[in-house]
Amino acid sequence: MCLQRLADTAVLNKIRGIIMNDIFGINGIQKFRNRSVLSSQYLPDQLVGREEQVKEVASLIRPVLHHGEPVNALISGKKGTGKTTVVRFVLKQLTGTIEKEGLNVVPVFINCRKINTTSKIILEILDKVSPETEVPKTGLSMGKYYRALWKALNEKRTTIIVVFDEIEALKNHSILYDLSHAGENMSIEDDIFIGIIGITDDMFFSGRIEQNIVSSLQHRNIVYPPYSKVQIEQILNGRCAIAFEEDIVEKEVIPLCAELSGEEHDSGKSLRLLERAGDIADSSNAEKVTENHVLLANEEMGDNYLVSSLENLPIHSKLVLLSIIRLTRELNDKITTGQIETLYRKFCDRIGTNPLGRTSVSGIVSEFDMKGIISAPVRSRGRYGKTRLVSMRKNPQKIENTLYSDYRLKEL
């Protein structure tokens, strides 16, 4: 009996040991092979459906390979259309060419959500061009920061390509003017150039900044179209083959992820769906990643994705959406675009920003309709033309709370 108890205890201890030593589930069915390829940071060797855009961005930069002046550009398009990925892809190729040819060109990539003040941007550029240059992070006048930058560029004989990702988050747009005019103002030598590429989800960005800044950039406007469902599936299939073990993902999973990526076919959302579906399958030790795992992932991500997308909206889109929420609550009925525009203009006046025109406001309302946040069918008013009758689809209180996380809206 004692021997049997000892044997049973030994078996239990062994089981406990296996459980304790496998808290990460590595002894189960392996789903992922290399999940890093599902990250937004991953750059594939080829970009599906963006071959023309790659060529276009490369053409902007190509002059620097022959000691010429790059072309400034503003790249806009809906979220998930590959804008940042294309530019990062081209910069990676550029870096390789710079090293191979021994060129004195430095690309500088700035995410304006993280680095959005003039002094921080200048310090970031200096760190890339002349890391040994010591400049205080605070305490200097803006003129001294600029002089330190011009001095470094002239001494190093360096041309720079500055990419402003999420350019709408810049706190002061004047840096775009100052950088683009550096040569004309003789701040830098005549064989040194500064190229500027702005990236934005805000289709109306160039209409919201001072026109002398827009004209000084002498930029090319490039608008990226949404991916098609077929292109999203091609992207997912390519990543899936590397990210997951063979025959782990059922064939229905990729089309469903593409379908759930939204009417605009957001590539980022589709990749996050695929990765989260894999996580759910992995944690439940399922044999395969199935459609059900994708549906669970989509349900789980729904609210989180909505909050994230609202937080990243341009300020004018936030003001329009807040106007809709306020009006539908106060009037307890469907509202018109004219009513929305009136309240939106009052909000613009209160926060000190110039309002967009009627067509732009109507365009924003249409975008929210396409995203399923509101319902805005067009109705005929006879000889008075047409209007939209707008009502909320999503939880207005949750959306309003999210919008108020923007400090600019707190007083409205």
N, C-alpha and C positions, 0 to 999 in steps of 0.2 A: 504493500500500500504506500509506504514512504517513498519507495523507488518510483512508483507511478506518479505520486504528487510532484516529485522532483522533476520527472520528465515533462509533466504538464506545465510546471512553472517555467522550465527551460524554453518550451515552445512559446508560451505567452510572452516571455521576456524577448525572445527572438522577434516575434511579431511587433511588440512595442518598439524594439530597436529599429525595425524596418520603417515603421510609421514615423518615428521621431527623426530618422535620418533621411526621410523623403518628404519633408514639408513642402518642397517646391514641385512635387509630383513628377520628378524626372524618371521614375520607374514605370510611369504609365505610358500610354500611346503617345508618341511624340508627334506634335502637329507642326511646329515651326522648325524650319531649317536655318533661315536667316531673316528674321523679322525686320531688320533695319531697312530693308528695301521698301517697306510700307510707310516709312517715315517721310515727312515733308522735306527733310534735309537730303534725302537720297537723290542723286542725279544719275539717271540711266545713261547708257552709251548713245541712245537715240531717243528723240522725243516724238511720241506718236501724235500725229495731227498738227504739229507745230513746225514743220519743216520750213515753210515760207516765213514764219515769224523769226526763226533762227537766222535765216539769211538776211532778213531785214535789219535785225539788231546788229548782226555782224557788219553789215554795210555802213552802219552809223560809226562804228569803231575803226573800220579798216584804214582810214587815212593815217592813223597814228603809226601804222606799220611802216609808213614811208615818211615819217616826220611831219605829217600834216595835221590839220585841225579836225577833230571829231565833230559829228553832227549831234546837236542836242535833241532830245526826244521826250515826249510824255506818252507813256503807255497806259492805256486804261482798258477796263473790261470788268465784267462781273467776277465775283469771287470764285476761285476754282477753275479759271480759264487758262492757267499756266503762265501768267505774266512773269512772276518772280522766277519760276523754274527756268523759263527761256533765257532770261538775263543772266542768271547764275551759270547756266550751261555755257553761254557764250563767253562769260568772264573766265570760266575754267579753261576753255580753249585758248583764250587770249593769254592767260598766265603761262601756259605751255609754250606758246609762240614767243612771248617776251623772253623767257629763259633760254630758248633755243637760239633766238636771234640776238640776244644781248641788248634788248631795247630798254631805254630809260622811261618806261611807262608803268604807272602804278594804278591798278583798279582799287577803288574804295567803295565797299558796300555798307550802306547805313540803313538800319531799320529805324524809321522815324518814330515808331511807338516807344522805342527804348532810348534813342539818342535824338532829341528834338529841339535842343537849344543851339544857338549859333556857336557859343563857346565850346560846347561839347562836340559839335560836329567838326570844328576846326582842330580840336585836340585829337579827334579820331583820325583825321586826315594826316596830321603831323606824325602821329604814331606809326602810320603806314609808310610815310615818305621819309621821315627822319627820326627814327625811334630814340636816337641819342640826344635829341634836342629836349632840353628841360624847360617846360613852361608851366607855371602854377595853374592848377585847376580852377582856382577862384582868385579874385582880387585884382585882376587886370581890366583895363578898359577894353572895349571891343576893338578899338583901333590897334592896340598892342597885340591882341590875338591875331588879327589879320596881318600885321607887319611880320610877326613870327612865321606865319604861313608863307607869305610872299618870299621872305628871305630863304626859307628852307627849299622852296621850289626852284629859286634861282641858283642857289648854291649847288643843289643836286642835279640841276638841269633836267628836271622831271616833269613830264606831262602826266596829268591824272584824269581818270574817268571816275566821276562820282555818281553812284547810283543811290537815289533816295527812294527806298521802298516804303510804301504807305505814306507818300509825300504829303497827303492831306493832314497828317498829324504834326507837321512842322509848326512850331510856335511862332516863328517869324520868317515869313517868306522872302524877306529882303536878302537873305544869304544867296538865294538863287540869282538875284540881280548882281550882287557883289562878285560872285564867282564868275558869272558869264561876262562881266565887264572888266575883269582883271587885266586882260591884254590891252584893251582900248585905253584903260587908265594908266597904262605903263607900269602897273604894279609887278608884272612878270615880264621876262624877256620875250622878244617877238618870235622865238622859235620854241616856246613853251606854251602848252595849251591846257585848258580845263574843259572837259566834256561833262555834260550833265544828262543823266537819264532818270526821269521820274516815273514811278509806278504807282497806280492808284486804282481802287475799286470805285471811286467816285467819278461817275461819268461827267459830272458838271464842275469838276475841280478848276479847270482853266477859266471858267466863267466867274469864279468866286474870288480870284486873287486880282491884285491891281494889274491893270492892263499894261502898264509900263514894264512890269516884271515879265508878263507873258510875251510881249514884243521883244524884250531884251534877250530872251532865251533863243529867239529865232528858231524855235523848235519844230520838229515834225510830230504831228499827232498820229498815234497808232492805236487803233481799237481792236482788241482781241475778241473774236466771236466765241460763244460757248462751244464746248465739245459736243459732238453728237453721241448718242447712246452707243453706237458701234465703236467710236473712238475710246469711250470710257471702258468698254469691254476689252478692247485691245490693250489698254494701259493695265487693267487689272490682271489680264491673262499673263502679261509679261512679268509683272511683279509676283503674281501667285506662283509661277514656276520656280522662282528663286526663294520666295519666302517660306513656302510650305513643303513638307515632305511629299513624295510622290503619291498620287491617288488618295490624298487625305481630304481634298476639297471636292465635294460633289459638283457635277457640271452645272446644276441649276443655280449655284451660289453666285457666280459672276454676273449673269444677266440680272438677277434680283438686286444685287448691290448697285448695278448701273441704273436700274429702274428707280431705286429708292434715293438716288443721288439728287433728285429734284428735277423740275422742268428745265432748269438751266444746266443740268448735268455737271455738278460740282465735283471735280476730280478729287479734291481733298476729302470731301465727305465720303465718297465711295471707298477710298482707301481706308479711312478710319472705320467704316462699317465692316470691311473685310477683316481688318485686324481685330476689332472687338468681337466679331463672330468667332474668329479663331480662338480668342481668349476664353469665351464662354464654352466652346467645345472642349478646350484644353482643361479648364477647371472642373468640368463634369466628367472628364475622362471618356468622352464619347469617341466612337471609332472613327467618325468622319465629321467634317464641318458641313452642316446642312443648311437648307433654306430656313428651317426653324431657328437656327442660331442667328442667322441674319435678321430675322424678324424681331427676335429678342433684343439684338444689338440696336436695331433701329428704334424700338420702343424706349430702350434705356437712354439712347443718345438724343431722343427727340427734344426734351426740355433743355438739356445742356447745350445742344447745338443751337437752339433758338436763342438762348441767352447770349451765347458767344457771338452769334451773328449780329444781334442787336447792339451789343457793346461796341462792335467794330464799324457800325454804320457811320457815314458822314453826318456832320452836325445838322445839315438841312433835312436829311431823311429822318433824323430823330425828331426834329421839330414838327415835321408833317405828321409823323405817326403819333406824337403826343397830342397834336391838334385833333386827330381823329378820335383818340381815346376820350379826350375831354368832351368833345361835342356829342359823341354817342351816349356818354353817361348823362350829360346835362339834358339833352333833348329826348333821350330814351326812344330814339327812332333812327331810321336811316337818314344819312346826311348827304349833302351834295359837295362836289369839288369846290364850288364857289364859297360855301361856308368854311370848308377846310382852309382855303387860301386866305380868307379874311383873318382867321385866328392865327394861322401860320405867320402872316405878316406882322401881327401884333407881337408874337413871340420873338421874331427877328429883331424888332425894334427894342424890345426889353433887354435882349442880351447884346445888342449893339452890332448886329451883322446885317449886311445887305441881303434882302430877300431875292430868291430866284423868280423868274417869270412864270406866268400861268402855265405855259407849255411844260416847263421843267417840273413844276409841282404836279401836274397831271401825270407826267412820266413816272414820278416817284410813287404816286398812288397806284399806277398800273403794276409797278414792280412788287409792291406789297400784296397786290391781288394775285400775281403769279406765284408768289411764295406761300400763299395760303394763309397769310396773317389776317387779311381782311377779305371781304366779299365786295366787289365793286363792279357789278354789271352795268353796261351802258343802257340808258333808257332815253327814248325819244320824248322831246317836249314840244312836238309839233313845229309851229313856225318859230319857236324860240331855240331850236336846235336840239342838241343832245347833251346829256349830263350823266354822271355816274351816281348811283345810289349806294352809298358806302356803309357797311356795318362790320363789326369785329367778328372774327372767327376764333382766334386764340384768346387765352385768358388775359383780359385787359389789365387786371391788377398786377399780375406777374410782369407783364411787359412794361407797365408804367414804372414799377419798382426798378426794373433793369435800366430803363432810360434815365432815371434819376441818379444812377451811379455816376453819370457824367456831371462833373461839378458845374458845368455851364448851364445846366437845366435846373439846378436845385432851387433857384428863386422863382421859377415859373409856377 
